[in-house]
Amino acid sequence: MKIKIGLLLMTTSSLLFTLQSRAQERDDRATILNFKGIQYMSNDSLFYTNFRFRMQNRLGFNNVLDNEDNDKFDARIRRLRLRMDGYIYTPKISYSIQLAFTRGDQDFDDSGVPNIVRDAVIFYNFTDDFYISFGQNKLPGNRQRVNSSSQLQFADRSLVNSNFTVDRDFGMSFNLSKKIGQMPINAKAAISTGEGRAALGTDNGLAYTGRVEFLPLGDFTNDGDYSEGDLEREETPKLSIGGGYSYNDRTTREGGQLGRYVKNPFTLKTSFADAIFKYQGFAYQVEYMRRDVDDPFNIVDDQFNQVDGPEEELTYAQKGWGVNQQASYLLNKGYEIATRYTYIKPDQQLRDYEDQLEVIELGLTKYVKAHRLKFQINANYTVSHGDFGNNYNKNAWGGTFQIELGI
């Protein structure tokens, strides 16, 4: 029996080497090779699947400096997810399924639908360097969105990502990795519905998204360009520069793939550029995003949203731009110190509704088992309209403690 199991594992490892040569978890393709966790393989090696889960348990506090008693406390499970990856009949046909079980992770507040399905996507792997996908998955957007939320060094992504990101969607993607000389290049493109994962209906307007990445100093260790912080302590400097564009034609949601449904479809144009650098425990990343729309204002569609009363509710798309920067250093024994600065500049059309914001954050993380088991403490200070004093009553401060555990 032991000989038979050993032969099966050797056969599967050989088959999977051409499918994926790294163990780093990625949201844009199935994680199979060198997986350590709950897994099952059929006796004939024609079926393989693995299971894993992760949770993020959080305590948070926030206070607006307006001399009012408005303290807000947050104690909840931020994320609880189950993921299954594998292949059927041949490693060339792989799949990824990811389910979410907390309200804030299900798009419920915006759509009214408790959508537990985050990913349900099929991949056809022509080679390890070229594959296509069909189903619901992340679009090739900004770097912080492309990174899994399990690979973050702060408890949440930045406000730039929250305001301008392109998210999961249903459609088809094309993914190619090549080298020019010794420089790896990754190119990704997707055509999708444009209404996101909780789509209650689609129209004839589609979303077109593309992203290109250049790694002039070579590949990162264990796909480290898709993970925040330099946990691998890169022995030589590593740099990845990326950028892209998304054209969401006649979307029916405030943020394209996210937000409430609106009555009058509008077209969102989102551009983004980013970079990440790592060397001997030091990591730095920067991200710029901009969203344009001719007329950002719209009316909430009460057919899909929970709108009380006969009056129409005004809403708008987040038109404007923002920059996020963060730097970190990995100390001894798995401790990491990090800082982040975020700047948001709304368009002039939204000056009566949105403030210019700056967010300064500090973080301390203890990595027990890389990003699989970590303890995070974050502190933040939000500045409105550039006033770093306490005179403006919209400045705020807060903090978060979070434990992430997963396999």
Steps between C-alpha positions, in 0.01 A plus 500: 500500500781743590675427167175563311437833675859604440479423129174697474652803671809485277281477189283791608800718587646435156172589330455815703851636449397642163183647653640704787855503630446712812310444826404863565121539522359696208145610430550509124568128455467167680746417780598135473869408507669450841171566677506416871154443643184297442513340156359207307614322185320218319676168455537557126640855550224643279346705780670716761369761743627681807314685773604789719344766712599827661347742744571857609370588848507871576463765769484861382447852634441835329439854628423822309660808659189717518464523882204263482454158658518302176737216580444200275603149595531210260519138621430241232623230267622707205553204268424128518570320176518150364698431184526192278749466213573204279482343158277251317623240246819691427705771676434715195137539617508650849252691711472726803199548727493748789206554736444777756293467817494844663253776414767758420658255257181420307410834337172482691469865605534626143303236312261355757620153396707284740741391229736242648674426168816705453677283242369226273739482207636240257852528358644342188878491531663479157838528674626632833547836323166528321150425626144623456214506747122503484273578794497734797838618622706812571561737212863594421475833680723691741769310688344522845172358367677224307683398819300266719363657819692226682828653377452853642725659762221728628158378612333651191591632159545875458232762441630539143402141433163543675406801287629409155563126472359260243391182672381151421285451193365226274673457167809370323865584554824439310831475688849489349846501661816539292858620528676766297862415560510437874200723580168324576185665363143414598207610283136448593173598332135436584157550348221489759139599569599817692242450777708296746449177686156580643353591164119486509484559129731591214469727199684530170770721650819310579820574693843479336799480736872455438818497706873467421786439746876536447758341733834655391699335783358151454235291673420546867548203733177299532298754298580766759376776271149377586559524874558804722811524717832329431451179693742319268781750572596532134876454465516728197282806423167415334267740321166465326338786308141464383216693349173464318161633402137400537213624281163405649238581237154594631528339840196499727687521833660795681851357485468280194544157660415637846244726664127546477302465180409820313220588259706660225801300372825695480848422367793484742860538382760389756878521457764375742878475539699338780839366606642281775865471614654251744851444632631329815187550708413849374191546283349803330198527275313785335168506317324769296138474386270734310134467407321710239131517412327771299216552748560329836150564638222244486187373671488188719292227338250396768414191297821338626585709807317540828377859458226624732236752392392631161779758464794424275843476664794677339831316471824535305809320375833567672655729239853618583843359570716373784849381596596240758854438629616253762839387630601229744796321653509142630675480836626189675266227623226581250417855614431762234455875529312679221370845411248612240399836352186534288377807313155534339406794274133500390405670175367856517155372404486320836636783719165536681484127577854369549799640693865495408645239735842399627549190714816425699532149639749306710508124529666231707465139389621178656527228238481161671465299178546755222161641395320182613512591868568861597409758763449859380471832683424812292454865597372769262437873480274644228538863392225683313577795267869505596447623858733290719386678816185442700317806367318321222222284639532222244848381602494158666722241661463130566662164542457134411614171649462195279595134508516307174509124499478268203632192326 
